Amino acid sequence: MPLYKTITVNSATKVLIWKIEESFDTLLKNIELTAKNTRRLNSMKSILHQKGFLSIRHLLALEGYTDYDLYYDPNGKPHLKDGLNISITHSFIFSAIILSDNKVGIDVEKKRDKIIRIAHKFTSVKNFEKSSLTTKISKLTAIWCAKESLYKRF
């Protein structure tokens, strides 16, 4: 099981990160999905997205949860039936969950130069005009992840 890292933020908050290295079939083993989530999985066009979806279920299992313990509100925000707060993310070969007694949000993104094309939608690109391309991509990706995490939190 490629649990990549566990981060204990504090006594109330824990992050689990998975490095997705398995095949789809391997990730599907030992995971029981609700009928709704089986349909959702089967409707996903990207194998990478499907693997991210399944790896999240493995992270949940590490904490004693199943797909039946997870539900989504009308806005698409995930919740656990026991009331513990959760946020979910996956991007390319990494997925992560954060569990907490407090409201939380999490986001991971692969650093890609595509972020430069959309930066004007979430920050002032002028702040990074003098930065190298690598620095610009790193800073914009960090800002994007922070924005997404806050959005998910609220």
Beta strands, then each sheet from edge to edge (+ up, - down):
strand 1: 3-10
strand 2: 13-19
strand 3: 70-72
strand 4: 78-80
strand 5: 85-91
strand 6: 94-100
sheet 1: 1+ 2- 6+ 5-
sheet 2: 3+ 4-
end
